[in-house]
Amino acid sequence: MKKVAIALLIAVIVPCCIFASRGMFDFTVGVAASSDYKVTEAREIVDKFSIDKISFGGDVEMKLAFLALDGKVMYQPENKTIGGIASANLALDLFFLRIKAGLGYEYQYDFNSGALAFGNVNKTVTEVKDFKDACFDLNAGVDFLIGSLTVGAYATLPSKTSIAEGNWGDLFQCVKDGWKDAKLGMTVGIALF
């Protein structure tokens, strides 16, 4: 049964990657906007929009077959910090849509103190040797592929899962219980390759 499931999965994924609008390899650069708005506050984005809840920055994504590596960088001048998220996602291109889901690490560099921190609100570390203790973020997104232009929306949800804890089963519980706390964002990019 396992072999049949794997063969069926390959039979679906490989043609989607090959015949998708961008092919097997894609490298995109662009701009990103990250918000403090949660999924449950999506209506407020239209009704009570506040620029103070939005951070702007850059986005770089490299996709090979169904693996997408993504990095976002946001500058916050009032805090004198630069931060963002680096993530690895499973990505499936279906004609003009790219559906992504994966794990990532938030990072933040403070220009005043020179400190670099990894992880999310549940567990942040400042020493590289403690990197395995930092908690992951869950990422999900949808991109619209319009020629070489990419317009996407994504959600980021902090989890309590880390490499050191090895509590991978908690990821599903995190999505079930906390999806309403996922933060929303947008990207616009141009495919260079």
C-alpha positions, 0 to 999 in steps of 0.5 A: 500500500505504501508503494502505491501511495508513493507512486501516486504522489510522484505521478501527481507532483512531477507533471505538475512541476514540469507543466506548470507555468514556471517549470522545475526551477524558479528564482524570484526577488521582490518586496514583502509586507508583513502585518500585525493583523491576525487571520481573525482581523482580516476584515479590519485590514479593509475597514480600519487599515493602519500603516503602523501595523505593517512592516515592509521589506524584501523577499527572495525565493528559490524553488526547485521542483517542489521545494521552495526556500524563502527569505524575508527581510523587514527593516523597522526604523523605530526599533532600529532592527532588521528581521524577518523569516527564513523558511523551507516550504513544500510548494506545488505549482498548479497552472497559475497557482503556487500553494506552499506550506512549511517551517521557518525561523524568525530572526532579528538583528538589533543595531544598538546592541549588536544582538542577533536573535532566532525563534518566535515569541514562544522561545527565542535564543541569542546564541548560535550554539542554542539554535536548536532550542529556538521555536519554528514558525508554520508558514502557508501561502498562495502565489498567483503566477502571472507570467514572470510576475508573482503576487502572493499572500501568506500566513505565519503561525508561531509554534512551540516546536523546536529541534531540541524538544522534538515535539513534531506532533505538536505542530498539528495541534498548533494549527488546530488550536491557534490558526486564528493567531496566524499573522498575514502578509503579502509579497510581489516579485519578479521571476529572474530565472 
